[in-house]
């Protein structure tokens, strides 16, 4: 806040700064903000640059290119965020499934006749191992 106040107080002084020009004993020309003996005040006017049509078109193309790149960057960031969200959801689901195995749930699949076919201990251990491997690959 202090810096802003200081900047606001100094800006008017910078806008009305006076420039002085003088020549020393060796014939060198000097410019400064403080008057010295024999110095004359120089009027400094801002330079107005008129751009031709070609320059304005080039600047407009450059601006469109910049905006297109920024839009691509925003889309890439959004896609990456969506991918991170999907990955997090997948990891949560894998961890939940692994926790269910650790809790002693019985795993089964539905057979062609609609009956439950329960996994053996070896199949359960294999499922647990596969889940851990997928978690290690996808969620690290």
C-alpha positions in Angstrom: 0.0 0.0 0.0 2.9 2.4 0.8 4.5 1.6 -2.5 1.3 2.5 -4.3 1.0 5.7 -2.4 4.6 6.6 -3.2 4.1 5.8 -6.9 1.0 8.0 -7.1 2.8 10.9 -5.4 5.8 10.6 -7.8 4.0 10.2 -11.1 2.9 13.8 -11.5 6.5 14.9 -10.8 7.8 12.6 -13.5 5.3 13.8 -16.0 6.4 17.4 -15.7 10.1 16.8 -15.4 12.2 19.6 -16.9 15.2 18.7 -19.1 18.1 21.1 -19.5 20.9 21.1 -22.1 24.3 22.6 -21.8 27.8 22.4 -23.3 30.9 22.0 -21.1 34.4 23.5 -21.6 35.5 20.5 -23.7 32.5 21.1 -26.1 30.6 18.0 -24.9 26.8 18.4 -24.8 25.1 17.3 -21.6 21.4 16.8 -20.6 20.1 16.8 -17.0 17.1 17.6 -14.8 18.9 20.3 -12.8 19.8 23.6 -14.4 23.4 24.7 -14.5 24.9 28.0 -15.5 24.4 28.5 -19.2 21.8 25.6 -19.6 18.8 26.0 -21.7 15.5 24.3 -21.1 14.5 21.7 -23.7 10.9 21.0 -24.6 10.3 17.3 -24.9 7.2 16.2 -26.8 6.0 12.7 -26.9 6.6 11.0 -30.2 3.4 9.9 -32.0 4.1 6.9 -34.2 1.7 6.4 -37.1 1.6 2.8 -38.2 1.0 1.9 -41.8 -1.6 -0.6 -42.9 1.0 -3.4 -43.3 2.2 -2.9 -39.7 -1.3 -2.8 -38.3 -2.1 -6.1 -40.2 1.0 -7.7 -38.9 0.2 -6.7 -35.3 -3.3 -8.0 -35.7 -2.0 -11.3 -37.0 0.4 -11.5 -34.2 -2.4 -10.8 -31.7 -4.6 -13.5 -33.2 -1.7 -16.0 -33.1 -1.1 -15.1 -29.5 -4.8 -15.5 -28.7 -4.9 -18.9 -30.5 -1.9 -20.2 -28.7 -3.4 -19.1 -25.4 -6.7 -20.8 -26.2 -4.8 -24.0 -27.1 -2.9 -23.7 -23.8 -6.1 -23.3 -21.9 -7.7 -26.3 -23.7 -4.6 -28.4 -23.0 -4.7 -27.4 -19.3 -8.4 -28.3 -19.1 -7.8 -31.7 -20.8 -4.9 -32.4 -18.4 -7.1 -31.4 -15.4 -9.9 -33.7 -16.7 -7.3 -36.5 -17.1 -6.0 -36.0 -13.6 -9.6 -36.1 -12.3 -10.3 -39.3 -14.2 -7.0 -40.8 -13.0 -7.8 -39.9 -9.4 -11.3 -41.4 -9.7 -9.8 -44.6 -11.1 -7.2 -44.8 -8.3 -9.9 -44.3 -5.7 -11.9 -47.1 -7.2 -8.8 -49.4 -7.4 -8.0 -48.7 -3.8 -11.6 -49.3 -2.7 -11.6 -52.6 -4.5 -8.3 -53.6 -2.9 -9.6 -52.6 0.5 -12.7 -54.8 0.0 -10.4 -57.8 -0.7 -8.5 -57.1 2.5 -11.8 -57.0 4.4 -12.5 -60.6 3.5 -15.3 -60.1 1.0 -15.9 -63.1 -1.2 -15.4 -62.5 -4.8 -17.5 -64.1 -7.4 -18.5 -63.9 -11.0 -21.9 -64.7 -12.5 -21.9 -67.9 -14.6 -23.8 -68.5 -17.8 -26.7 -70.0 -15.8 -26.9 -66.9 -13.5 -25.3 -68.7 -10.6 -22.5 -67.2 -8.5 -19.1 -68.8 -9.0 -16.9 -67.9 -6.1 -13.1 -67.2 -6.5 -10.7 -69.6 -4.9 -8.0 -68.3 -2.5 -5.5 -68.4 -5.4 -7.8 -66.4 -7.6 -8.3 -63.9 -4.8 -4.6 -63.6 -4.2 -4.1 -63.1 -7.9 -6.8 -60.4 -8.0 -5.2 -58.6 -5.0 -1.7 -58.8 -6.7 -3.1 -57.4 -10.0 -4.9 -54.5 -8.2 -1.7 -53.6 -6.3 0.3 -53.7 -9.6 -2.3 -51.4 -11.3 -2.3 -49.0 -8.4 1.5 -48.9 -8.5 1.5 -48.3 -12.3 -1.4 -45.8 -12.5 -1.5 -44.0 -9.1 2.1 -43.2 -8.3 
